[in-house]
Every structure is written in C-alpha cells, then in structure tokens.
Amino acid sequence: MSSNRRLYGTNHETREELIMMSKTSKPTILQVLPMYHHDGEQYLQKYANVIKTDNYSVDHLCQLAKKVDGIVLRAPARITKEVIDANPNLKVISGAGVGLDNIDVYYATLKGIPVVHAPSVNKVSTAEHAVMFILSLSKSVISFNQEMKNGNYDSRNSFTSFELRGKSVGLVGFGGISQEVAKRLVPFGINVKAWVRKYNEEKHRIAKNLNVELTTNIEEVFSQSDFVSLHIPLNDETKELVNKSLLSLMKPSAYLINTARGAVVNQEHLHELLKEGEIAGAALDVFDPEPPPKDLSLLQLSNIIVTPHVGGTTIECNQISATAIAKNVINILNGKEPIYLANPEYKG
C-alpha cells in the first residue's frame, strides 16, 4: 500500500469545513519541523497561513512566535517559557503527536494557553513495537541475522532461543499502551503482571478481562519477571525511576524493554548492569537525550537492541495523529471547544 494513500476519512469536506475554507482571514500557525504525516500538514495549509521552520533554537522560535496565533511542533524542538513569553496573544500550542515533555505545559497553563496533543492514537503501534522487541530477544533474531550475513551458518550452535510460553512479563504502568501489550502477550501463554501506583475499579476490571495480575509492588515486578516492559509517562515522579536499585533486582536471565521515554531509566546504571552481565539484555526505542550521542556507551554493547524512537510512528498512527492534531488546532483557533486537551485547568 502506498504511504500516500488516504487511509482514513473521506475526500468530501463537510459543510462546516467548506465555510471555514471560504473565510478570507486565516489564522497563522508556526510549524516547527515536519508533522508525522502529510495529511496533517495539508489540513493546516487549507485553513491557516503556515510558517514552517526546521530551526528550533530558542532565539529563532521566539522571533517567529511573535507573528503567529498557534504553534505545532515535534521533538526535539521545545516550547519553553521564553517562547511562550514572546507572544502574549498565543492561542494554542500543540505537540505533533502524543508526547508533551518538550512543551512547558505548566507555564502555558499559567498563561491561559491550551496545550493539545493526540493521546492514545499510538497505543497499538507502540504496543506492537514492544512485543516485537520481546519476540526478537527471545529468539536471538538480531544475533542470528548478523551471523548469517557474515556467512556463519554454524551460529545456529552458538546462540540460544527460548519459548515465551510460561514466561513472565512485568508491565510498569497499565495505561492504554500497556493494556494493548497485555492483549498480545497473554495468548502466547505468558504470565503478565502490571504495576500500578494505586488500584481503581476500572483497572481491576480491565486487568481481569485480560487475565493480568495487578500489583502496587514495583520491586515484585522487577524481581519476578523474565521481561520488564516500561509504559509510564515522563514526569518528576518517574524521571530515572528505573535505577540501579530496581535493575539489580532483575534475574540475570531477564531483559528490559523501554518504549516509553528515555529519561525514566538511569542510562548509566543500565549500561553498568548490562556490561557486567547482571541482566541478560535490553531493547530500547527511546533515549535521553534524543538523538543520543553517537558515542553513547549503551550503543556499544552487544546485548542490546536499539531503534530510533519509532515505536509509535507507523503509517497508520502517523496519519491519524497528524490529522487529529491539525483539526484540533484549527478548531481552537476558530473558537471551538478543544478536544485532546492536556491542560484542562487552563483559564481560557
């Protein structure tokens, strides 16, 4: 299927959209870096004057922000206090996808600016990526692939693989992505346990339906699991939550999976335990910072699989999230109630 094919929706504009298109006065939007799918960019260009930039230095963004009504950006670009202060009339800020750690949401809220994003749309894509990591590690796919390309068929006697049936996977967090991971793992005959900060009836109901055990004991998850998969947001409470004290609880045969955010793991501690063989391996889609330095010590290890933060960037997910973001921003700039609002406490 061509990536240019329209995967969702229709080519027919609604009456509301046609009226919007006919307006002579359009809002102005600053787009920092390309959106994840061209459909989102095309929607913005229909209904707004769009200023595009790939230069995301704070000084440059401060200059451009003075001229616009709204900002759409993607990481590694950041919207800081300085950028927000550059325009007292800024009406909306939006990430280009799910994450918000590159936007000063707290300060935007103080300034009465709505911050929007596209939550949950990447949950299937990211969950599949995490499961792919687990399958790849259990079957030594990367090692076998490399040895076969080197002409070493005898590598079949050098590396081991194992069944997932009967193994234990610990999920750190039990939100939408984590639940999608559980849906895919349980049919393999895997025992799945998920850590939550506190119990609630809704999570209990979902866990029961998925045949997942919940626990508020994170040490239990790290010490008992054959794979630990991270699915928590990055905030003050979770920054470097996964450090040496937790990693040291893992079995020597266990693996760490991170498709959440790089900074929820202390990377130096992880490198130390991987290098010493105190845990079997890891698979990482996220780093701190991003992009990681080319000489990052983690990248030099043989018992690690890495991808460049692509877990949630499938064609399908990109199209849905980019379109949702674009429509939400335009709706806000045309006086409509926002959806996918990250700071409902803002005083609009």
KAJO-V421791 format. One record per helix or strand of 2 or more residues. SS is the DSSP state (H for helix, E for strand). FROM is the first residue (numbers start at 1). LEN is the number of residues. If there is no record, write none. Layout:
SS & FROM & LEN
SS & FROM & LEN
This chain:
H & 15 & 8
E & 27 & 6
H & 38 & 10
E & 48 & 6
H & 58 & 8
E & 70 & 4
H & 81 & 5
E & 92 & 4
H & 105 & 6
E & 114 & 3
H & 123 & 16
H & 141 & 9
H & 153 & 5
E & 168 & 5
H & 176 & 11
E & 191 & 5
H & 201 & 10
E & 213 & 3
H & 218 & 7
E & 227 & 4
H & 244 & 4
E & 255 & 4
H & 262 & 3
H & 267 & 9
E & 281 & 4
H & 297 & 4
E & 304 & 3
H & 315 & 19
